[in-house]
Amino acid sequence: MKTLAILLLLLFLTAIGAIGLLWSGRLDVSAGNSPSPLVEWAMHSVMQRSVRAHASGIQPPTNLAGRAADGQRDFDEMCAQCHGAPGKEPGEVGQGLNPRPPSLRDAAHAGHPRNCSGSSKTAFE
């Protein structure tokens, strides 16, 4: 019983220390400096889990075939500059961002078209 109490106390103190580190602002997550591999892994993991949790209830719009041209235009105007497009590298802005924007084309080709919005998804199929 005493061992369990010590373990729970250590777990509690570790959690308080982690919360204190996050709250203090000492952890540098600015785009000007590349985060450590551990911080980068943690931020990426949290982002992926958050997207999965919050996007699970989103239903794609109906009549995608009729909306493909609008979706392609929107993608070209609002996404391709940073994320690239089939046969097109990201523009100067996208290449200068840190962290670099993920390739939406890679997401679609990796079997995860749900990662793309409904109308832009048709651009990769």
TIVO-2410 file (N, C-alpha, C; in nm, 3 decimals):
# residues 125
REC num residu      c1      c2      c3 atome chaine
REC   1      M   0.082  -0.119   0.000     N      A
REC   1      M   0.000   0.000   0.000    CA      A
REC   1      M   0.087   0.126   0.000     C      A
REC   2      K   0.196   0.120   0.077     N      A
REC   2      K   0.285   0.235   0.084    CA      A
REC   2      K   0.351   0.260  -0.053     C      A
REC   3      T   0.385   0.154  -0.125     N      A
REC   3      T   0.446   0.166  -0.259    CA      A
REC   3      T   0.348   0.232  -0.356     C      A
REC   4      L   0.223   0.193  -0.349     N      A
REC   4      L   0.121   0.252  -0.435    CA      A
REC   4      L   0.105   0.401  -0.406     C      A
REC   5      A   0.107   0.436  -0.281     N      A
REC   5      A   0.094   0.577  -0.244    CA      A
REC   5      A   0.212   0.658  -0.296     C      A
REC   6      I   0.332   0.601  -0.287     N      A
REC   6      I   0.451   0.670  -0.338    CA      A
REC   6      I   0.443   0.686  -0.489     C      A
REC   7      L   0.399   0.581  -0.558     N      A
REC   7      L   0.385   0.588  -0.704    CA      A
REC   7      L   0.282   0.692  -0.745     C      A
REC   8      L   0.170   0.696  -0.676     N      A
REC   8      L   0.067   0.796  -0.705    CA      A
REC   8      L   0.118   0.937  -0.678     C      A
REC   9      L   0.194   0.955  -0.571     N      A
REC   9      L   0.251   1.085  -0.540    CA      A
REC   9      L   0.351   1.127  -0.648     C      A
REC  10      L   0.436   1.035  -0.692     N      A
REC  10      L   0.531   1.066  -0.799    CA      A
REC  10      L   0.459   1.100  -0.929     C      A
REC  11      L   0.354   1.027  -0.960     N      A
REC  11      L   0.275   1.056  -1.079    CA      A
REC  11      L   0.211   1.194  -1.070     C      A
REC  12      F   0.158   1.226  -0.956     N      A
REC  12      F   0.096   1.356  -0.933    CA      A
REC  12      F   0.199   1.469  -0.946     C      A
REC  13      L   0.317   1.451  -0.886     N      A
REC  13      L   0.421   1.554  -0.893    CA      A
REC  13      L   0.473   1.570  -1.035     C      A
REC  14      T   0.484   1.460  -1.110     N      A
REC  14      T   0.525   1.467  -1.250    CA      A
REC  14      T   0.424   1.545  -1.332     C      A
REC  15      A   0.296   1.517  -1.309     N      A
REC  15      A   0.190   1.589  -1.381    CA      A
REC  15      A   0.193   1.737  -1.348     C      A
REC  16      I   0.211   1.770  -1.222     N      A
REC  16      I   0.219   1.911  -1.181    CA      A
REC  16      I   0.341   1.977  -1.246     C      A
REC  17      G   0.453   1.907  -1.251     N      A
REC  17      G   0.573   1.962  -1.315    CA      A
REC  17      G   0.552   1.985  -1.464     C      A
REC  18      A   0.487   1.890  -1.531     N      A
REC  18      A   0.459   1.905  -1.675    CA      A
REC  18      A   0.365   2.022  -1.700     C      A
REC  19      I   0.262   2.032  -1.619     N      A
REC  19      I   0.168   2.144  -1.634    CA      A
REC  19      I   0.241   2.277  -1.607     C      A
REC  20      G   0.327   2.278  -1.507     N      A
REC  20      G   0.403   2.399  -1.477    CA      A
REC  20      G   0.494   2.439  -1.592     C      A
REC  21      L   0.560   2.341  -1.656     N      A
REC  21      L   0.645   2.370  -1.770    CA      A
REC  21      L   0.564   2.426  -1.886     C      A
REC  22      L   0.451   2.366  -1.915     N      A
REC  22      L   0.367   2.415  -2.024    CA      A
REC  22      L   0.312   2.554  -1.994     C      A
REC  23      W   0.271   2.577  -1.872     N      A
REC  23      W   0.209   2.704  -1.832    CA      A
REC  23      W   0.313   2.816  -1.827     C      A
REC  24      S   0.437   2.784  -1.797     N      A
REC  24      S   0.540   2.886  -1.778    CA      A
REC  24      S   0.580   2.956  -1.906     C      A
REC  25      G   0.558   2.894  -2.020     N      A
REC  25      G   0.601   2.952  -2.146    CA      A
REC  25      G   0.747   2.926  -2.177     C      A
REC  26      R   0.816   2.848  -2.098     N      A
REC  26      R   0.958   2.819  -2.119    CA      A
REC  26      R   0.979   2.721  -2.235     C      A
REC  27      L   0.876   2.650  -2.271     N      A
REC  27      L   0.885   2.554  -2.381    CA      A
REC  27      L   0.870   2.631  -2.511     C      A
REC  28      D   0.975   2.635  -2.592     N      A
REC  28      D   0.975   2.715  -2.715    CA      A
REC  28      D   0.909   2.636  -2.828     C      A
REC  29      V   0.792   2.680  -2.871     N      A
REC  29      V   0.722   2.617  -2.982    CA      A
REC  29      V   0.703   2.716  -3.096     C      A
REC  30      S   0.784   2.820  -3.096     N      A
REC  30      S   0.773   2.922  -3.201    CA      A
REC  30      S   0.819   2.866  -3.334     C      A
REC  31      A   0.771   2.927  -3.441     N      A
REC  31      A   0.809   2.883  -3.574    CA      A
REC  31      A   0.952   2.924  -3.607     C      A
REC  32      G   1.010   3.015  -3.531     N      A
REC  32      G   1.146   3.059  -3.557    CA      A
REC  32      G   1.251   2.957  -3.520     C      A
REC  33      N   1.221   2.868  -3.431     N      A
REC  33      N   1.314   2.764  -3.388    CA      A
REC  33      N   1.250   2.629  -3.407     C      A
REC  34      S   1.327   2.535  -3.457     N      A
REC  34      S   1.275   2.400  -3.472    CA      A
REC  34      S   1.265   2.337  -3.334     C      A
REC  35      P   1.150   2.277  -3.304     N      A
REC  35      P   1.138   2.213  -3.172    CA      A
REC  35      P   1.222   2.086  -3.164     C      A
REC  36      S   1.245   2.043  -3.044     N      A
REC  36      S   1.318   1.917  -3.026    CA      A
REC  36      S   1.232   1.804  -3.082     C      A
REC  37      P   1.294   1.692  -3.117     N      A
REC  37      P   1.215   1.581  -3.171    CA      A
REC  37      P   1.102   1.536  -3.077     C      A
REC  38      L   1.125   1.540  -2.947     N      A
REC  38      L   1.021   1.500  -2.852    CA      A
REC  38      L   0.904   1.598  -2.855     C      A
REC  39      V   0.933   1.728  -2.857     N      A
REC  39      V   0.826   1.828  -2.861    CA      A
REC  39      V   0.753   1.820  -2.994     C      A
REC  40      E   0.828   1.803  -3.104     N      A
REC  40      E   0.764   1.792  -3.235    CA      A
REC  40      E   0.673   1.670  -3.241     C      A
REC  41      W   0.718   1.557  -3.188     N      A
REC  41      W   0.636   1.436  -3.184    CA      A
REC  41      W   0.509   1.460  -3.101     C      A
REC  42      A   0.525   1.524  -2.985     N      A
REC  42      A   0.410   1.548  -2.897    CA      A
REC  42      A   0.307   1.639  -2.965     C      A
REC  43      M   0.354   1.749  -3.027     N      A
REC  43      M   0.261   1.841  -3.091    CA      A
REC  43      M   0.191   1.774  -3.209     C      A
REC  44      H   0.266   1.696  -3.287     N      A
REC  44      H   0.207   1.629  -3.403    CA      A
REC  44      H   0.105   1.524  -3.357     C      A
REC  45      S   0.138   1.449  -3.253     N      A
REC  45      S   0.046   1.347  -3.202    CA      A
REC  45      S  -0.082   1.409  -3.149     C      A
REC  46      V  -0.070   1.519  -3.075     N      A
REC  46      V  -0.189   1.586  -3.022    CA      A
REC  46      V  -0.274   1.638  -3.137     C      A
REC  47      M  -0.212   1.696  -3.239     N      A
REC  47      M  -0.286   1.749  -3.353    CA      A
REC  47      M  -0.361   1.637  -3.425     C      A
REC  48      Q  -0.294   1.525  -3.451     N      A
REC  48      Q  -0.359   1.414  -3.520    CA      A
REC  48      Q  -0.478   1.360  -3.441     C      A
REC  49      R  -0.461   1.342  -3.312     N      A
REC  49      R  -0.569   1.289  -3.229    CA      A
REC  49      R  -0.685   1.388  -3.221     C      A
REC  50      S  -0.653   1.516  -3.215     N      A
REC  50      S  -0.758   1.618  -3.211    CA      A
REC  50      S  -0.838   1.619  -3.340     C      A
REC  51      V  -0.770   1.613  -3.454     N      A
REC  51      V  -0.842   1.610  -3.583    CA      A
REC  51      V  -0.930   1.487  -3.591     C      A
REC  52      R  -0.876   1.370  -3.554     N      A
REC  52      R  -0.957   1.248  -3.558    CA      A
REC  52      R  -1.081   1.259  -3.470     C      A
REC  53      A  -1.063   1.313  -3.351     N      A
REC  53      A  -1.175   1.322  -3.256    CA      A
REC  53      A  -1.281   1.421  -3.303     C      A
REC  54      H  -1.238   1.534  -3.359     N      A
REC  54      H  -1.334   1.638  -3.394    CA      A
REC  54      H  -1.389   1.624  -3.535     C      A
REC  55      A  -1.321   1.550  -3.621     N      A
REC  55      A  -1.367   1.536  -3.759    CA      A
REC  55      A  -1.452   1.412  -3.779     C      A
REC  56      S  -1.460   1.328  -3.679     N      A
REC  56      S  -1.531   1.200  -3.697    CA      A
REC  56      S  -1.679   1.219  -3.726     C      A
REC  57      G  -1.740   1.326  -3.679     N      A
REC  57      G  -1.882   1.346  -3.701    CA      A
REC  57      G  -1.915   1.432  -3.823     C      A
REC  58      I  -1.814   1.475  -3.895     N      A
REC  58      I  -1.838   1.562  -4.012    CA      A
REC  58      I  -1.881   1.476  -4.130     C      A
REC  59      Q  -1.991   1.512  -4.189     N      A
REC  59      Q  -2.040   1.443  -4.307    CA      A
REC  59      Q  -1.998   1.520  -4.431     C      A
REC  60      P  -1.944   1.450  -4.532     N      A
REC  60      P  -1.906   1.522  -4.654    CA      A
REC  60      P  -2.029   1.578  -4.723     C      A
REC  61      P  -2.013   1.687  -4.794     N      A
REC  61      P  -2.127   1.744  -4.864    CA      A
REC  61      P  -2.176   1.652  -4.975     C      A
REC  62      T  -2.301   1.667  -5.009     N      A
REC  62      T  -2.357   1.586  -5.117    CA      A
REC  62      T  -2.325   1.652  -5.251     C      A
REC  63      N  -2.348   1.580  -5.359     N      A
REC  63      N  -2.327   1.630  -5.495    CA      A
REC  63      N  -2.184   1.678  -5.517     C      A
REC  64      L  -2.086   1.596  -5.476     N      A
REC  64      L  -1.946   1.635  -5.494    CA      A
REC  64      L  -1.910   1.652  -5.641     C      A
REC  65      A  -1.963   1.566  -5.727     N      A
REC  65      A  -1.929   1.575  -5.869    CA      A
REC  65      A  -1.970   1.710  -5.927     C      A
REC  66      G  -2.084   1.760  -5.885     N      A
REC  66      G  -2.130   1.890  -5.934    CA      A
REC  66      G  -2.055   2.007  -5.874     C      A
REC  67      R  -1.982   1.983  -5.766     N      A
REC  67      R  -1.911   2.090  -5.698    CA      A
REC  67      R  -1.761   2.084  -5.721     C      A
REC  68      A  -1.715   1.988  -5.802     N      A
REC  68      A  -1.572   1.967  -5.821    CA      A
REC  68      A  -1.502   2.090  -5.878     C      A
REC  69      A  -1.561   2.155  -5.976     N      A
REC  69      A  -1.496   2.272  -6.036    CA      A
REC  69      A  -1.479   2.384  -5.933     C      A
REC  70      D  -1.582   2.407  -5.851     N      A
REC  70      D  -1.571   2.509  -5.745    CA      A
REC  70      D  -1.463   2.470  -5.645     C      A
REC  71      G  -1.460   2.342  -5.610     N      A
REC  71      G  -1.360   2.294  -5.515    CA      A
REC  71      G  -1.219   2.307  -5.569     C      A
REC  72      Q  -1.200   2.277  -5.697     N      A
REC  72      Q  -1.068   2.289  -5.758    CA      A
REC  72      Q  -1.024   2.436  -5.758     C      A
REC  73      R  -1.115   2.526  -5.793     N      A
REC  73      R  -1.082   2.668  -5.794    CA      A
REC  73      R  -1.046   2.716  -5.652     C      A
REC  74      D  -1.126   2.675  -5.554     N      A
REC  74      D  -1.098   2.713  -5.416    CA      A
REC  74      D  -0.962   2.659  -5.371     C      A
REC  75      F  -0.935   2.533  -5.405     N      A
REC  75      F  -0.807   2.472  -5.368    CA      A
REC  75      F  -0.691   2.549  -5.431     C      A
REC  76      D  -0.703   2.580  -5.561     N      A
REC  76      D  -0.597   2.654  -5.630    CA      A
REC  76      D  -0.574   2.790  -5.568     C      A
REC  77      E  -0.681   2.857  -5.526     N      A
REC  77      E  -0.671   2.992  -5.471    CA      A
REC  77      E  -0.626   2.994  -5.325     C      A
REC  78      M  -0.668   2.895  -5.246     N      A
REC  78      M  -0.647   2.904  -5.102    CA      A
REC  78      M  -0.554   2.799  -5.043     C      A
REC  79      C  -0.519   2.695  -5.117     N      A
REC  79      C  -0.443   2.585  -5.056    CA      A
REC  79      C  -0.312   2.555  -5.128     C      A
REC  80      A  -0.315   2.556  -5.262     N      A
REC  80      A  -0.202   2.509  -5.340    CA      A
REC  80      A  -0.075   2.590  -5.316     C      A
REC  81      Q  -0.087   2.719  -5.286     N      A
REC  81      Q   0.031   2.803  -5.265    CA      A
REC  81      Q   0.118   2.747  -5.153     C      A
REC  82      C   0.056   2.696  -5.049     N      A
REC  82      C   0.133   2.644  -4.936    CA      A
REC  82      C   0.151   2.492  -4.942     C      A
REC  83      H   0.047   2.420  -4.984     N      A
REC  83      H   0.048   2.274  -4.979    CA      A
REC  83      H   0.090   2.207  -5.108     C      A
REC  84      G   0.100   2.282  -5.218     N      A
REC  84      G   0.129   2.221  -5.346    CA      A
REC  84      G   0.004   2.157  -5.405     C      A
REC  85      A   0.019   2.099  -5.521     N      A
REC  85      A  -0.092   2.035  -5.591    CA      A
REC  85      A  -0.034   1.927  -5.681     C      A
REC  86      P  -0.116   1.843  -5.739     N      A
REC  86      P  -0.062   1.740  -5.829    CA      A
REC  86      P   0.025   1.804  -5.938     C      A
REC  87      G   0.150   1.761  -5.943     N      A
REC  87      G   0.243   1.813  -6.042    CA      A
REC  87      G   0.293   1.953  -6.014     C      A
REC  88      K   0.264   2.008  -5.897     N      A
REC  88      K   0.303   2.145  -5.864    CA      A
REC  88      K   0.360   2.149  -5.722     C      A
REC  89      E   0.480   2.199  -5.711     N      A
REC  89      E   0.542   2.216  -5.579    CA      A
REC  89      E   0.477   2.333  -5.506     C      A
REC  90      P   0.486   2.337  -5.374     N      A
REC  90      P   0.436   2.454  -5.302    CA      A
REC  90      P   0.506   2.580  -5.351     C      A
REC  91      G   0.437   2.692  -5.342     N      A
REC  91      G   0.493   2.820  -5.384    CA      A
REC  91      G   0.598   2.870  -5.286     C      A
REC  92      E   0.648   2.989  -5.313     N      A
REC  92      E   0.753   3.048  -5.231    CA      A
REC  92      E   0.710   3.063  -5.086     C      A
REC  93      V   0.586   3.103  -5.065     N      A
REC  93      V   0.535   3.119  -4.929    CA      A
REC  93      V   0.536   2.985  -4.856     C      A
REC  94      G   0.482   2.882  -4.920     N      A
REC  94      G   0.475   2.751  -4.857    CA      A
REC  94      G   0.611   2.692  -4.827     C      A
REC  95      Q   0.708   2.719  -4.913     N      A
REC  95      Q   0.842   2.666  -4.892    CA      A
REC  95      Q   0.914   2.737  -4.779     C      A
REC  96      G   0.869   2.861  -4.748     N      A
REC  96      G   0.934   2.937  -4.642    CA      A
REC  96      G   0.874   2.918  -4.505     C      A
REC  97      L   0.764   2.844  -4.496     N      A
REC  97      L   0.699   2.827  -4.366    CA      A
REC  97      L   0.772   2.723  -4.281     C      A
REC  98      N   0.770   2.745  -4.151     N      A
REC  98      N   0.828   2.649  -4.057    CA      A
REC  98      N   0.730   2.633  -3.942     C      A
REC  99      P   0.671   2.516  -3.923     N      A
REC  99      P   0.699   2.392  -3.997    CA      A
REC  99      P   0.638   2.397  -4.137     C      A
REC 100      R   0.695   2.316  -4.224     N      A
REC 100      R   0.650   2.313  -4.362    CA      A
REC 100      R   0.510   2.252  -4.368     C      A
REC 101      P   0.420   2.312  -4.446     N      A
REC 101      P   0.283   2.259  -4.456    CA      A
REC 101      P   0.285   2.117  -4.514     C      A
REC 102      P   0.201   2.029  -4.464     N      A
REC 102      P   0.198   1.893  -4.518    CA      A
REC 102      P   0.142   1.893  -4.660     C      A
REC 103      S   0.186   1.796  -4.736     N      A
REC 103      S   0.134   1.782  -4.872    CA      A
REC 103      S  -0.003   1.717  -4.865     C      A
REC 104      L  -0.106   1.787  -4.910     N      A
REC 104      L  -0.240   1.729  -4.911    CA      A
REC 104      L  -0.250   1.618  -5.015     C      A
REC 105      R  -0.169   1.628  -5.119     N      A
REC 105      R  -0.167   1.522  -5.219    CA      A
REC 105      R  -0.118   1.392  -5.155     C      A
REC 106      D  -0.015   1.401  -5.072     N      A
REC 106      D   0.035   1.282  -5.005    CA      A
REC 106      D  -0.070   1.224  -4.913     C      A
REC 107      A  -0.147   1.309  -4.845     N      A
REC 107      A  -0.251   1.259  -4.755    CA      A
REC 107      A  -0.356   1.182  -4.833     C      A
REC 108      A  -0.395   1.233  -4.949     N      A
REC 108      A  -0.496   1.164  -5.030    CA      A
REC 108      A  -0.442   1.034  -5.085     C      A
REC 109      H  -0.317   1.035  -5.132     N      A
REC 109      H  -0.260   0.914  -5.190    CA      A
REC 109      H  -0.222   0.811  -5.084     C      A
REC 110      A  -0.209   0.855  -4.960     N      A
REC 110      A  -0.175   0.761  -4.853    CA      A
REC 110      A  -0.299   0.687  -4.803     C      A
REC 111      G  -0.411   0.707  -4.869     N      A
REC 111      G  -0.532   0.638  -4.828    CA      A
REC 111      G  -0.610   0.710  -4.721     C      A
REC 112      H  -0.586   0.838  -4.705     N      A
REC 112      H  -0.655   0.915  -4.604    CA      A
REC 112      H  -0.727   1.034  -4.666     C      A
REC 113      P  -0.814   1.011  -4.763     N      A
REC 113      P  -0.881   1.125  -4.827    CA      A
REC 113      P  -0.968   1.203  -4.731     C      A
REC 114      R  -1.004   1.146  -4.618     N      A
REC 114      R  -1.085   1.222  -4.522    CA      A
REC 114      R  -1.006   1.338  -4.463     C      A
REC 115      N  -0.872   1.335  -4.481     N      A
REC 115      N  -0.790   1.446  -4.434    CA      A
REC 115      N  -0.805   1.569  -4.521     C      A
REC 116      C  -0.859   1.551  -4.642     N      A
REC 116      C  -0.881   1.664  -4.732    CA      A
REC 116      C  -1.028   1.702  -4.723     C      A
REC 117      S  -1.058   1.828  -4.747     N      A
REC 117      S  -1.198   1.866  -4.746    CA      A
REC 117      S  -1.269   1.800  -4.862     C      A
REC 118      G  -1.399   1.785  -4.851     N      A
REC 118      G  -1.475   1.710  -4.949    CA      A
REC 118      G  -1.455   1.756  -5.092     C      A
REC 119      S  -1.457   1.886  -5.117     N      A
REC 119      S  -1.448   1.932  -5.256    CA      A
REC 119      S  -1.307   1.922  -5.310     C      A
REC 120      S  -1.204   1.946  -5.227     N      A
REC 120      S  -1.068   1.937  -5.279    CA      A
REC 120      S  -1.025   1.793  -5.296     C      A
REC 121      K  -1.091   1.702  -5.224     N      A
REC 121      K  -1.056   1.561  -5.234    CA      A
REC 121      K  -1.070   1.513  -5.379     C      A
REC 122      T  -1.168   1.565  -5.452     N      A
REC 122      T  -1.189   1.520  -5.589    CA      A
REC 122      T  -1.073   1.557  -5.679     C      A
REC 123      A  -0.993   1.655  -5.641     N      A
REC 123      A  -0.881   1.697  -5.723    CA      A
REC 123      A  -0.772   1.591  -5.726     C      A
REC 124      F  -0.774   1.500  -5.630     N      A
REC 124      F  -0.667   1.402  -5.621    CA      A
REC 124      F  -0.711   1.263  -5.665     C      A
REC 125      E  -0.833   1.246  -5.703     N      A
REC 125      E  -0.884   1.114  -5.737    CA      A
REC 125      E  -0.880   1.089  -5.886     C      A
***
